[in-house]
């Protein structure tokens, strides 16, 4: 029995994007960022697929994500991008051979007290302008020396930073961040600087490791471009089902608060998708879905389980018709714009009650 709503995940598109991004930075290794349930695409299945396709490491935010991957037998290098916050987490990370990002003096104290047998693989994070995580450049050298002097010595020690505005065209902060980062470089020490936007638009930020997230899933980090403009393919196709068709007389309103009024006698389809599934309530009247290959506008507010769509101008459509919410034929970037947000939020918002199905 086919579910009313589902997200179809194309592993072929995922592999295509991995290869396309690697081709943009051929001399760098690639850390596939799979945090937040692989941006809504399913962390276990995506991690297996990108590891098999040659990703050099996986990036997660928190230790719970990493331990989930280890529990299902994924042996690829995993980097904890937020590091650890307790001795217990440090011991678990060491036991499971997880790379740690060190971004706070509290991490230095934790590591100084570590007496485990396993050497740790560490990334020192430098705050070059994001003002979120990392050591200020003037304090990074001292932090590096403390890490280099740990006993047991780290098995690897690398440098990383994070770009704040690489997705903003014409912004000069990328050059400023690089200028703060370069004096910290050391011979033979690997670096990681760029996210998806940096990888695509700022080759000077490639360093030794690139860290694509959103682009890996076939969505654009840039407000004015969609995935196809970047040679990427959407990995997720979110689709649902029409569960009712209503005849709405002219002058009557639809949905909570009556935010849309029929200017003419209208046919309105009710689709089984709402903010309980990951659509945002902020999606405006006029946001488009695709029915029978034609675009149709959303009317009225998104509710928990349903949206209403004006199908007056479509050929005869009936209950059971499939509805594309976003995918290759209707970019998620368009849906995000209609909701006043970014593709990251829409993809990560896909809820647990939406089944994910995988195929090539």
N, C-alpha and C positions, 0 to 999 in steps of 0.2 A: 504494500500500500504506500503510495507516494505521499509524503508529508505535505501539509498545506503550504508551509514555507520552508525553504532550505537554502543553504549556501553551497553552491557547487564550487569546489576547489580544483583548479587545473594544475596538476603537478608538471605538466608539459610547459605551461606558461611560467611556472616558478623556475624551472631549469633554464628556460630561455632567458629570463631576466638575470639570473645568476651569471650566465655566460656573457650577456650583453654588458653587465656592470664590470665584470672582470676584464673584458676587452677594453674598457675605458681606462683602466688602471693596470696594465699588463705586468708591471714590475712590482706591484704590491700584493700582499696576501689579503685575503678577504675574510672578515668576521661577519657572518650573517646574524643580524640582530633578530632574535625570535622572542623577545620579551612580550609581556601582555598577550599571552596565548597566540604568539606569532601574529600580532596585530589583528586578532580575531580569526585567524586562519587555521588554528589548531597547532599547538606548540610541538606535540609529539610527532605527528605526521610530517609537518613542515621540517622539523629538525632532522628527521631521518632522511627526507628527500634531499635537503641541501648538503647534508654530510656525505651522502652517497654521490652527489653531483660534484663534490670536490671543494666545498667550503672549508677553509683552513681552521675556523673556530666558530663557535656559536656565542652570541652575546645575550645575556639575560640580565634583568634588573636585580633579582633577589634570589636568595639561596633556595627558597622553596621551588622556584622554577627549575633550577639546576638539579636539585635532588630528584625531582620528577623525571627529568631526562635520564639521569643515571639509573633510576629504578627500572626503566624500561630497556636498559641495555645500551644506551647511546654512549659511546666511548670517546667521541670527538672532544677536543679541547673546549672548555666552557669558561667564559669570562664573566665574573660577577661585577657588573658595571656600577652597582651601588656599594660594593664591598660587603663587609660583615660588620655587625654591631655588638658582638658579644664573644666571649671566649668559647662558648658552646658552638656558635656558628663557625668560628675559626677552626675548631677541631673537626667539625663536619666537612668544611671546605677542604681542609688538608687531606682528610681520609678519602675524599672523592676526587682528588686531584683537580680542584677548581682553581683557576687563575683569579687573583684578587686585585681589584682596583683600590688603591690607597689614596684617599682624598681628604683626610682629616687628621689632626693631631691625635685624636682618640685611637685611630688605627695604628699609629706608631706605638702607642703605649700597649695596645693589645699584642702587637707583633713582638715587642721587646720582651713580653712575658711568655712567649711561645716556646715550649720545650719539646715539641713533638718530634718524631723521627723523620717526618717527611719534609724535604726542602720545598719551599713555597715559590710559586711563580707569581710575580707581582708586576703591577702597572702603577707607576706614580702619575697621578692626575694633577695637571697644572691648570689653574684658573686664569685664562688669558683674556677674559672679558665677558664670559657668560654669567659670572657671579652667582653660581649655583653650587657646584662641587669643585673641590680642588684647592691646592696650595697656591697662594699668590706667587708670582714669579720670583720675587725677592726672597721668598722662604723655601722655594722648591729645592735649591741646592743643598740646604741643610737637611731637608727631609730625605733627599737622595742619599746623602752620606749615612744617615741613620739606617736606612734600609740596606745599603750596601754592607754595613757592618754587623748585620744580624747574624746570630749563631743559632741554628745552622744557617749558612749563607743562602740567599735565594737561588733557586735553580735558574731563574731568569729575572731580569729587572728591565722594564721598558718604560717609556714615557708616553703620555697621552694628554690630549686636551679636547675640547669640544667647541665647535663653531656655533655662534649665537645667531647669526643672520645670513648664513650662506644662501638661503632661499630668497633673500630680498635683492632683487636685481638693482645694480647700481650702488649698493651699500658698500662702503669702504672698510667696514669693520673686519673683514676677513684678512686683509693685508695688515691691519693693526694687530690682530691676534697672532698672525705668523711672526710679526716683528718681535712680539713679546716672547714667543716660544723658541725662536731660533737660538738665542744665546744659551739656552739650556741643553742644546744637543751635544752629545758626546760620541766620539768615534765608536762604531760598532754597536751602539744602542738603538734598538728598533723604536719607531714612533708610530702613533696612530692619532690622526687629527680629524679626518673628515667623515661626515655623515652622508646621506644620499645626495643632498644638494651640493655639498662640497665635491663629492666624487664626480658629479655630472658637470658642474660649471666652474670649478676651481682646481685645475690639475696641479697647481703648486701645493695643494694641501694633501695630496695622495699619501705621501710618506711611505712607510713600510707596510702599513696595514690600513685598509679602508673598512668602514663600518656601515654598510647600507642597511636601512630598515625599510621605510615606506617604499622606496623604489623597487626593492626585491619583490614586493607584492603587486607590482604593476600599477602604481599610482604615482602621480607627480607631486613633488614637494613644492612646486612653484605655482603661485596663484594664477598665472596667465597661461599655463600649459597643461595638457593632459598627457597621459602615459604614452599614447601613440606618437606624440611629438618627440618623445625621448627614445623611441625604439623599444618601448616596454609593452608588455601584454598584461592586462588585468588578470589576476589569479582567482579572484572571487567573483562569482555571479550570484547575486542574491535575488531569488525569485519567490513569488507567492502565488496565490490563487484567488480568483473572484469567487466570493461566497454568496453574493446577492446582487441583483440589478433593480434599482428603484426608479420609478417615474416621479419626477419632482416638478410640480407646477411652477410656472413663472411667479416670482415674488416670494417663494418659500425659501427657508434657510436650511443649511445642512450642518450637522455636527454640533459639538459643545460650543456654546456661546454664539452660535449662528454667524460665524465669521465670513461665510460665503452665502450669497443670495443668488438664486437662479434668475438670470435676466430674461430667460425664455423657458418654455417647457423643456426639461432636460432629462436625460437618462444618466443616472449616477451608479457606478459600480462600486460595491463594497469589497475591499481587498483585505485578506487576513494578514495584516502586518501593522505593527504599531510600535510605540516606544517600549513596550514589553519585549520586543524583538530586536531593538537597537535603532529603529528610526528615531529621529529627534522631533520633539514636539514643536521645535522652532521652524520646521520645514514649512515654507510659506505656500499660500494658495498659488497655483501655477507651477509648482515643482512637478517635473514630468516623470512618468513611468512609461514603460513600453508594453503595449498590448497588441497582439497579432501583428507585430512589426511596425506599429504606428505609435506615435507619442500621444499621451493623454495627460491632462493636467490634474493635479491634486486639488480638491475643493474641500474647504472646512479644515478643522484642526486635526492633527494626528492624535488619535486616542491610544489607549494602552494596547489594544489588540487589532485595531482596524484603521484603515484610511478610506476615504471616499475619492473617487476619480470620475471626472466628467467624460463620459463616452458617447455623448450625443452625436458627435461628428464621425464616430467610427462605424464601420460596417457592423452588422449584427454580431454582438458578442454575448456570451451566455455564462451562466454559473459554471465553474470548472475551468474557465479560461486561465492560462498561466500569464503571470504579470512579472515583467523584469523591473526590479527596483534599481539595480545598478549592475554593470558588467561590461563586457567588450562593446556591446552595441549602445550602451548608455553609461558613459564614464561616471565613476563615483565622484570625480571632481565636480561634476555638474550638480549632483545631489548635495554635496557639501556646500557648494555656493548657495543653493536654495535654502539651506538650513542655517546660513550665516556662520559656517564653521569650516574645518579643514578635513581632508580625507582621513587623516589619522584618527580623528574622533569617531567618525562614522564606522570605520572598519573595526576599531577596538570596542565599539559599543554593541556589536552583534552579540546577542545574549545566549546564554547556555541552552535556552529552549529551542533555538534554531539548530537543527541538525546540520552537520557538515558532511558532505559526501565528496569523495576524492576520486579523481580519474585523470587520464591523460587527455 
